[in-house]
Amino acid sequence: MFSCARDASKVALVHLVARLSLGGYRLLDTQFITDHLTQFGAIEIPARDYLIELEDALKYQAAFPAFANGDQWTRCLRKTLSK
């Protein structure tokens, strides 16, 4: 991931997590861990634990929602940042 503007990737990641959270997603697999991801709370877990988490996450129906308005986005963003 790259951007022409400083910290744009951080904004994009926070936006993605907010939308996934709003849509009912329960797991975000980043494939590998980096210092960049750990600053946002990412953790590395053993493969067997991941499979358990994945099995649980697949029990839920999720959607990738569009934000209907700015108020909805603001509430979701504040909730995401407070975690």
Contact map, one row per residue, 1 for C-alpha under 8 A:
11100000100000000000000000000000000000000000000000000000000000000000000000000000000
11110000100000000000000000000000000000000000000000000000000000000000000000000000000
11111111100000000000000000000000000000000000000000000000000000000000000000000000000
01111101000000000000000000000000000000000000000000000000000000000000000000000000000
00111111000000000000000000000000000000000000000000000000000000000000000000000000000
00111111000000000000000000000000000000000000000000000000000000000000000000000000000
00101111111000000000000000000000000000000000000000000000000000000000000000000000000
00111111111100000000000000000000000000000000000000000000000000000000000000000000000
11100011111110000000000000000000000000000000000000000000000000000000000000000000000
00000011111111000000000000000000000000000000000000000000000000000000000000000000000
00000011111111100000000000000000000000000000000000000000000000000000000000000000000
00000001111111110000000000000000000000000000000000000000000000000000000000000000000
00000000111111111000000000000000000000000000000000000000000000000000000000000000000
00000000011111111100000000000000000000000000000000000000000000000000000000001001100
00000000001111111110000000000000000000000000000000000000000000000000000000001000000
00000000000111111111000000000000000000000000000000000000000000000000000000000000000
00000000000011111111100000000000000000000000000000000000000000000000000000000001000
00000000000001111111110000000000000000000000000000000000000000000000000000011011000
00000000000000111111111000000000000000000000000000000000000000011100000000010000000
00000000000000011111111111000000000000000000000000000000000000111000000000000000000
00000000000000001111111111000000000000000000000000000000000000000000000000000001000
00000000000000000111111110000000000000000000000000000000000000001000000000010000000
00000000000000000011111110000000000000000000000000000000000001111000000000000000000
00000000000000000001111111000000000000000000000000000000000111100000000000000000000
00000000000000000001111111110000000000000000000000000000100111100000000000000000000
00000000000000000001100111110000000000000000000000000000100000000000000000000000000
00000000000000000000000011111000000000000000000000001100100000000000000000000000000
00000000000000000000000011111100000000000000000000000000000000000000000000000000000
00000000000000000000000000111110000000000000000000000000000000000000000000000000000
00000000000000000000000000011111100000000000000000000000000000000000000000000000000
00000000000000000000000000001111100000000000000000000000000000000000000000000000000
00000000000000000000000000000111110000000001000000000000000000000000000000000000000
00000000000000000000000000000111111011000111000000000000000000000000000000000000000
00000000000000000000000000000001111111000000000000000000000000000000000000000000000
00000000000000000000000000000000111111100000000000000000000000000000000000000000000
00000000000000000000000000000000011111110000000000000000000000000000000000000000000
00000000000000000000000000000000111111111100000000000000000000000000000000000000000
00000000000000000000000000000000111111111110000000000000000000000000000000000000000
00000000000000000000000000000000001111111100000000000000000000000000000000000000000
00000000000000000000000000000000000111111100000000000000000000000000000000000000000
00000000000000000000000000000000000011111110000000000000000000000000000000000000000
00000000000000000000000000000000100011111111000000000000000000000000000000000000000
00000000000000000000000000000000100001001111100000000000000000000000000000000000000
00000000000000000000000000000001100000000111110000000000000000000000000000000000000
00000000000000000000000000000000000000000011111011000000000000000000000000000000000
00000000000000000000000000000000000000000001111111000000000000000000000000000000000
00000000000000000000000000000000000000000000111111100000000000000000000000000000000
00000000000000000000000000000000000000000000011111110000000000000000000000000000000
00000000000000000000000000000000000000000000111111111000000000000000000000000000000
00000000000000000000000000000000000000000000111111111100000000000000000000000000000
00000000000000000000000000000000000000000000001111111110000000000000000000000000000
00000000000000000000000000000000000000000000000111111111000000000000000000000000000
00000000000000000000000000100000000000000000000011111111100000000000000000000000000
00000000000000000000000000100000000000000000000001111111110000000000000000000000000
00000000000000000000000000000000000000000000000000111111111000000000000000000000000
00000000000000000000000000000000000000000000000000011111111100000000000000000000000
00000000000000000000000011100000000000000000000000001111111100000000000000000000000
00000000000000000000000000000000000000000000000000000111111110000000000000000000000
00000000000000000000000000000000000000000000000000000011111110000000000000000000000
00000000000000000000000110000000000000000000000000000001111111000000000000000000000
00000000000000000000000110000000000000000000000000000000011111100000000000000000000
00000000000000000000001110000000000000000000000000000000000111110000000000000000000
00000000000000000001001110000000000000000000000000000000000011111000000000000000000
00000000000000000011001000000000000000000000000000000000000001111100000000000000000
00000000000000000011011000000000000000000000000000000000000000111110000000000000000
00000000000000000010000000000000000000000000000000000000000000011111000000000000000
00000000000000000000000000000000000000000000000000000000000000001111110110000000000
00000000000000000000000000000000000000000000000000000000000000000111110100000000000
00000000000000000000000000000000000000000000000000000000000000000011111110000000000
00000000000000000000000000000000000000000000000000000000000000000011111111000000000
00000000000000000000000000000000000000000000000000000000000000000000111111100000000
00000000000000000000000000000000000000000000000000000000000000000011111111110000000
00000000000000000000000000000000000000000000000000000000000000000010111111111000000
00000000000000000000000000000000000000000000000000000000000000000000011111111100000
00000000000000000000000000000000000000000000000000000000000000000000001111111110000
00000000000000000110010000000000000000000000000000000000000000000000000111111111000
00000000000001100100000000000000000000000000000000000000000000000000000011111111100
00000000000000000000000000000000000000000000000000000000000000000000000001111111110
00000000000000000100000000000000000000000000000000000000000000000000000000111111111
00000000000001001100100000000000000000000000000000000000000000000000000000011111111
00000000000001000000000000000000000000000000000000000000000000000000000000001111111
00000000000000000000000000000000000000000000000000000000000000000000000000000111111
00000000000000000000000000000000000000000000000000000000000000000000000000000011111
